């Protein structure tokens, strides 16, 4: 019991209910991995589209930046395949 006369259940129950509703809106790790993988895949496909469809040559840094995006897309696809 607190000095004011309240017990733990008096405070905790409404707070826990609020937290429970907040946690239901949060994304799971698998969903985040899928979202990041899909975003990286979209970026790679966009870069390749500009390179091959629009005939815009990429700079050297663009080539270096593709590798982390390819890795992120691959990890996202592996995560999707592994959880399904």
C-alpha positions, 0 to 999 in steps of 0.5 A, a space after each residue: 500500500 502506498 502512503 496515499 492509501 492506493 494499492 498496486 492494483 489500483 494503479 497498475 490495472 488501467 496502466 497495464 490495459 493501456 500498455 496492452 493496447 499499445 503493444 498490439 499496434 507494434 510490429 514484430 521483428 519478422 514484419 520489420 525484416 520483411 518491410 526492410 527487405 521489401 524496401 531494399 528490393 524496391 530500391 535495387 529494382 528502381 536502380 536497375 530500371 533507371 540503368 537498363 530502361 532509362 539508359 542512365 549509367 550509374 556512378 561508382 558509388 551507386 555500384 558500391 551502394 547496391 551491395 548492402 541493399 542486395 544483402 538486405 533484400 536477400 535477408 528479408 527474402 530469407 526471413 519471409 521464406 523461413 517464417 512461412 
